[in-house]
Amino acid sequence: MRLTKRNMQDKDLSLVIPVFNEVENLRALTVEITEALADQGLDYEIVYVDDGSSDGSFELMRTLHEEDARVVVIRFRRNHGQTAAFAAGFDHARGKLILTMDADRQNDPADIPKFITKLGEGYDVVNGWRENRQDGWLMRKLPSMIANRLIARLTHVPLRDRGCSLRLFRSEVVKDLHLYGELHRFIPEMVNFAGFKMAEVPVNHRARVAGISKYGLSRTFRVILDLITILFLRRYSDRPMQLFGGLGVASGGTGVLLGIYLTWLKVWAGIQGGIDGFHGMKIGERPLLLLAILLIILGVQFLVMGLIAELIVRTYYETQDKTIYYLREVIEAQDPVKPAP
C-alpha cells in the first residue's frame, strides 16, 4: 500500500517519530509526550513510523494505539531508512504544525512548548541545537562538529547542529520537501533553499538509557555523497548546463591551449632549425599531447552531459507541472465591482 499526501489539517500538531527496534523506549516516550503537552491545549497526534523493526516495537505501538487513539502507527514492509520514515510521516500527518524527533528518548519532549513559542515569533521552521550533547566525543561529537562546520561553509546555512532530529515545521514547509535517499540530514539546507525562515533553539539532550544506537562512523561517507547532491540541487537543479558547460569549456579550453602550445613548439623548432628541426621536435611522444587530447574529449563529454541534463530538467518541470520558484503569497488587486445601473 502506498501512502498518499493528505490535505486535511484537522489537528493542531503532528509528531512524526521514526522507529527502528526501540521497544524499550516507546512506552516511556509516549508518556513523556503526553505529559509535556497536557497543559498546552493542543489537539495532537503521535505518528510512529515503524521502519522494519524486528524486536516487538510494532506490537507495542499497536498496543499504544489501542490505549490512546492519538497514537497513529505506520508500518513499512522492510527497513527503508530514516528519510523514508520522515517522508511517510509527513504524507500522513494531519497537523497544522509538524514536529519530528527520534524514538530513542535522547530528545526531550519537555522542549516541545519552547519550539511552539519560537515558531510563533514568525518562523517557518525551528531546529533543535544539542548544546550539551550526551554522546561520545570521538565517535559522535567530533565527526558531527566537523560535518556541521563544513556543510555550513559550503551551503551558507549557519546552523550549529544539523544532526538533531527535533524540529518543528509549519505544514506548508513539509509539502515542499521532497525527500529521497538519505537527504533527511540536509532538511535545513532544503528548507533554506525554498526560502523559508528558520530559527535554532538549544534543547536538552539526554544520554540513551535503553536500546542500541543505530549510528556510527560508516555514515560519514554517505553524508559526503549527499552533500554533493545537495550542493548540485541548490545551485544547478534548474540550470545544469552552467555546471557541466563550465567544466566542459574549462577542460576543452585547457586542452586546446596545450595543443596550440605543442604546435607552436614544433613550428618554432622548424623556424630555427629548418626541416631537420621541424622533424626533430617529437611532440607525438610527449605526455602533454595525450593530456591535451584527453582534456578536449572530456570537454566535449561535459558539454553533451550538460545538454542531456537540460533536457531532463525541462522534461521534469514541464511534465510534472513543477515551478522553478517557491511562492510565499500573492497580493493583487481584486476585480473592480461594476456600479449598479
C-alpha positions as CSV (number, residue, x, y, z in Angstrom):
1,M,0.0,0.0,0.0
2,R,1.3,3.5,-0.9
3,L,0.5,6.4,1.3
4,T,-0.9,9.5,-0.4
5,K,-0.5,13.0,0.8
6,R,-3.3,14.3,2.9
7,N,-4.6,17.9,2.6
8,M,-6.9,17.7,5.6
9,Q,-5.4,19.5,8.6
10,D,-7.8,18.8,11.5
11,K,-5.0,18.6,14.1
12,D,-3.0,21.3,15.7
13,L,0.2,19.3,15.9
14,S,1.5,16.0,14.5
15,L,4.6,14.4,16.0
16,V,6.4,12.3,13.4
17,I,8.7,9.7,15.0
18,P,10.7,7.0,13.0
19,V,11.1,3.8,14.9
20,F,13.6,1.0,14.3
21,N,14.0,-1.5,17.1
22,E,13.1,0.8,20.1
23,V,10.7,-1.4,22.0
24,E,12.4,-0.5,25.3
25,N,11.8,3.2,24.8
26,L,8.4,3.6,23.2
27,R,6.0,3.4,26.2
28,A,8.2,5.8,28.2
29,L,8.4,8.2,25.3
30,T,4.7,8.2,24.8
31,V,4.1,9.0,28.5
32,E,6.7,11.9,28.3
33,I,5.0,13.4,25.2
34,T,1.6,13.2,26.9
35,E,2.9,14.9,30.0
36,A,4.7,17.6,28.0
37,L,1.6,18.5,26.0
38,A,-1.0,18.0,28.8
39,D,-1.4,21.7,29.5
40,Q,-0.9,23.1,26.0
41,G,-4.5,22.8,24.9
42,L,-3.5,21.2,21.6
43,D,-5.3,18.6,19.6
44,Y,-2.3,16.4,18.5
45,E,-1.4,13.0,17.2
46,I,1.7,10.9,17.6
47,V,2.7,9.3,14.3
48,Y,5.0,6.4,14.8
49,V,6.6,5.1,11.6
50,D,7.8,1.5,12.1
51,D,10.9,1.2,9.8
52,G,11.0,-2.6,9.7
53,S,11.5,-3.3,13.4
54,S,12.1,-6.9,14.5
55,D,12.2,-6.6,18.3
56,G,8.5,-6.2,19.0
57,S,8.3,-2.5,18.5
58,F,5.3,-2.7,16.2
59,E,3.3,-4.9,18.6
60,L,3.9,-2.4,21.3
61,M,2.9,0.5,19.1
62,R,-0.3,-1.2,18.2
63,T,-1.0,-1.7,21.9
64,L,-0.3,2.0,22.5
65,H,-2.8,2.9,19.7
66,E,-5.4,0.7,21.4
67,E,-4.8,2.5,24.7
68,D,-4.7,6.0,23.1
69,A,-6.3,6.9,19.8
70,R,-4.0,9.8,19.4
71,V,-1.2,7.3,18.6
72,V,-1.1,6.5,14.8
73,V,1.1,3.7,13.5
74,I,2.6,3.4,10.0
75,R,4.4,0.1,9.3
76,F,6.9,-0.5,6.5
77,R,7.3,-3.9,5.0
78,R,11.1,-3.7,5.5
79,N,13.7,-1.2,6.7
80,H,13.8,1.8,4.4
81,G,15.8,4.3,6.5
82,Q,15.0,7.4,8.4
83,T,14.5,9.6,5.3
84,A,11.7,7.3,4.0
85,A,10.2,7.2,7.5
86,F,10.1,11.0,7.7
87,A,8.5,11.2,4.2
88,A,5.8,8.7,5.1
89,G,5.1,10.5,8.4
90,F,4.8,13.9,6.5
91,D,2.4,12.3,4.0
92,H,0.1,11.0,6.7
93,A,0.4,13.9,9.2
94,R,-2.8,16.0,9.7
95,G,-1.4,18.8,11.9
96,K,-1.0,22.4,11.1
97,L,2.4,22.1,12.8
98,I,4.6,19.0,12.4
99,L,7.3,18.1,14.8
100,T,10.0,15.4,14.2
101,M,12.0,13.6,16.8
102,D,13.9,10.4,17.5
103,A,12.4,7.4,19.3
104,D,15.5,6.8,21.4
105,R,14.4,9.3,24.1
106,Q,17.5,11.4,23.7
107,N,15.3,14.2,22.5
108,D,13.3,15.6,25.5
109,P,9.6,16.1,24.8
110,A,9.6,18.8,27.5
111,D,11.2,21.1,24.9
112,I,8.2,21.0,22.6
113,P,6.4,24.0,24.1
114,K,9.6,26.0,23.6
115,F,9.6,25.2,19.9
116,I,5.9,26.2,19.5
117,T,6.6,29.5,21.2
118,K,9.7,30.2,19.0
119,L,7.7,29.3,15.8
120,G,5.1,31.9,16.9
121,E,7.7,34.6,16.5
122,G,7.3,34.4,12.7
123,Y,9.5,31.5,11.7
124,D,8.6,28.6,9.4
125,V,11.0,26.0,10.9
126,V,12.6,25.7,14.3
127,N,15.7,23.5,14.6
128,G,17.0,22.0,17.8
129,W,20.6,22.6,19.0
130,R,22.0,20.0,21.3
131,E,24.0,22.5,23.3
132,N,25.2,19.9,25.9
133,R,25.2,16.7,23.8
134,Q,25.3,13.5,25.7
135,D,27.3,11.3,23.3
136,G,30.8,10.0,22.9
137,W,33.4,12.6,21.8
138,L,35.4,10.6,19.3
139,M,32.7,8.6,17.6
140,R,29.8,11.1,17.7
141,K,30.7,14.7,18.7
142,L,33.9,15.2,16.7
143,P,32.6,13.9,13.3
144,S,29.4,15.9,13.9
145,M,31.3,19.1,14.7
146,I,33.5,18.8,11.6
147,A,30.5,18.0,9.4
148,N,28.4,20.9,10.7
149,R,31.2,23.4,10.0
150,L,32.0,22.0,6.6
151,I,28.4,22.0,5.5
152,A,27.7,25.5,6.9
153,R,30.7,26.8,5.0
154,L,29.7,25.2,1.7
155,T,26.0,25.8,1.8
156,H,26.0,29.1,3.7
157,V,23.3,27.8,6.1
158,P,24.9,28.7,9.5
159,L,23.3,26.1,11.8
160,R,25.2,24.7,14.7
161,D,23.5,21.3,14.8
162,R,22.2,19.5,11.7
163,G,22.1,16.1,13.4
164,C,19.3,17.0,15.8
165,S,16.0,15.4,14.7
166,L,14.0,17.6,17.0
167,R,12.4,20.1,14.6
168,L,9.1,21.9,14.3
169,F,7.7,22.8,10.8
170,R,4.6,24.6,9.6
171,S,2.7,22.1,7.4
172,E,3.3,24.1,4.2
173,V,7.0,23.6,4.6
174,V,6.9,19.8,4.5
175,K,4.7,19.9,1.4
176,D,7.7,21.4,-0.4
177,L,10.1,18.8,0.9
178,H,10.9,16.0,-1.5
179,L,13.0,13.5,0.4
180,Y,14.9,10.8,-1.3
181,G,17.9,8.6,-0.4
182,E,19.2,9.9,2.9
183,L,18.5,13.6,2.5
184,H,16.9,13.9,5.9
185,R,20.3,15.1,7.1
186,F,20.0,18.1,4.9
187,I,16.5,19.2,5.6
188,P,17.7,22.6,6.9
189,E,19.5,23.2,3.5
190,M,16.4,22.2,1.6
191,V,14.2,24.5,3.7
192,N,16.7,27.4,3.3
193,F,16.8,26.8,-0.5
194,A,13.0,27.0,-0.6
195,G,13.1,30.4,1.1
196,F,11.6,29.5,4.4
197,K,12.6,31.3,7.6
198,M,14.5,29.2,10.2
199,A,15.5,29.6,13.8
200,E,17.6,27.4,16.2
201,V,17.0,26.9,19.9
202,P,19.0,25.0,22.5
203,V,17.5,21.7,23.7
204,N,18.0,19.3,26.5
205,H,19.9,16.3,25.1
206,R,19.8,13.1,27.2
207,A,22.0,10.0,27.3
208,R,20.5,6.9,25.8
209,V,19.1,4.7,28.7
210,A,17.8,1.8,26.7
211,G,18.3,0.2,23.3
212,I,21.2,0.3,20.9
213,S,22.4,3.3,18.9
214,K,21.9,2.9,15.1
215,Y,24.5,5.5,14.2
216,G,28.3,5.1,13.5
217,L,31.2,6.5,11.5
218,S,30.1,4.5,8.5
219,R,27.5,7.1,7.6
220,T,30.3,9.8,7.2
221,F,30.9,8.7,3.6
222,R,27.1,8.8,2.8
223,V,27.0,12.3,4.2
224,I,29.7,13.4,1.8
225,L,27.9,12.0,-1.2
226,D,24.6,13.5,0.0
227,L,26.3,16.9,0.4
228,I,27.4,16.8,-3.2
229,T,23.8,16.1,-4.2
230,I,22.5,19.0,-2.1
231,L,25.1,21.4,-3.5
232,F,24.2,20.5,-7.0
233,L,20.4,20.7,-6.3
234,R,20.9,24.0,-4.5
235,R,22.9,25.7,-7.3
236,Y,22.2,24.0,-10.5
237,S,19.0,22.0,-10.3
238,D,17.2,24.2,-12.8
239,R,20.3,25.1,-14.9
240,P,22.7,22.1,-15.1
241,M,24.3,23.4,-18.3
242,Q,26.0,26.1,-16.2
243,L,27.8,23.4,-14.2
244,F,28.6,20.9,-16.9
245,G,29.1,23.5,-19.6
246,G,31.5,25.4,-17.4
247,L,33.5,22.2,-16.7
248,G,33.4,21.4,-20.4
249,V,34.7,24.8,-21.5
250,A,37.4,24.8,-18.9
251,S,38.5,21.3,-19.8
252,G,38.3,21.6,-23.5
253,G,39.8,25.1,-23.5
254,T,42.8,23.9,-21.5
255,G,43.3,21.0,-23.9
256,V,43.1,23.4,-26.9
257,L,45.7,25.7,-25.3
258,L,48.0,22.8,-24.6
259,G,47.6,21.7,-28.3
260,I,48.4,25.2,-29.5
261,Y,51.5,25.3,-27.2
262,L,52.8,22.0,-28.6
263,T,52.1,23.1,-32.2
264,W,54.0,26.3,-31.6
265,L,57.0,24.3,-30.2
266,K,57.1,22.3,-33.4
267,V,56.7,25.3,-35.7
268,W,59.3,27.3,-33.7
269,A,61.7,24.3,-34.0
270,G,61.2,24.4,-37.8
271,I,61.9,28.1,-37.9
272,Q,65.1,27.8,-36.0
273,G,66.4,24.5,-37.4
274,G,64.7,24.2,-40.8
275,I,63.2,21.0,-42.0
276,D,65.6,19.0,-39.7
277,G,64.5,21.0,-36.7
278,F,60.8,20.6,-37.6
279,H,61.1,16.8,-37.8
280,G,63.4,16.6,-34.8
281,M,60.8,18.1,-32.5
282,K,58.8,15.0,-31.4
283,I,55.6,16.2,-29.8
284,G,53.8,13.0,-30.5
285,E,55.8,11.2,-27.8
286,R,55.2,13.8,-25.1
287,P,52.6,13.0,-22.4
288,L,51.4,16.6,-22.7
289,L,49.9,15.8,-26.1
290,L,47.9,12.9,-24.6
291,L,46.8,15.2,-21.8
292,A,45.6,17.8,-24.3
293,I,43.6,15.2,-26.3
294,L,42.1,13.8,-23.1
295,L,41.0,17.2,-21.9
296,I,39.4,18.0,-25.2
297,I,37.5,14.7,-25.2
298,L,36.4,15.4,-21.6
299,G,35.3,18.9,-22.5
300,V,33.0,17.5,-25.3
301,Q,31.6,14.9,-22.9
302,F,30.8,17.5,-20.3
303,L,29.0,19.7,-22.8
304,V,27.0,16.7,-24.0
305,M,26.1,15.8,-20.4
306,G,25.0,19.4,-19.8
307,L,22.7,19.3,-22.9
308,I,21.2,15.9,-21.7
309,A,20.7,17.3,-18.2
310,E,19.0,20.3,-19.6
311,L,16.6,18.1,-21.5
312,I,15.9,16.0,-18.4
313,V,15.3,19.1,-16.2
314,R,12.9,20.7,-18.7
315,T,11.0,17.4,-19.1
316,Y,10.8,17.1,-15.3
317,Y,9.4,20.6,-14.7
318,E,7.0,20.6,-17.7
319,T,5.6,17.1,-17.4
320,Q,5.3,17.3,-13.6
321,D,3.8,20.8,-13.7
322,K,6.6,22.0,-11.4
323,T,7.7,25.5,-11.0
324,I,11.3,26.8,-10.6
325,Y,10.3,29.1,-7.8
326,Y,8.6,28.9,-4.3
327,L,5.7,31.3,-3.6
328,R,5.0,32.7,-0.2
329,E,1.9,34.7,-1.1
330,V,0.3,36.8,-3.9
331,I,-1.1,40.2,-3.2
332,E,-3.1,41.7,-6.1
333,A,-6.0,44.0,-6.7
334,Q,-9.4,42.5,-6.8
335,D,-11.6,42.7,-9.8
336,P,-13.4,46.1,-9.7
337,V,-17.1,46.0,-8.7
338,K,-19.3,47.3,-11.5
339,P,-21.6,50.0,-10.4
340,A,-25.3,49.2,-10.3
341,P,-27.2,50.6,-13.3
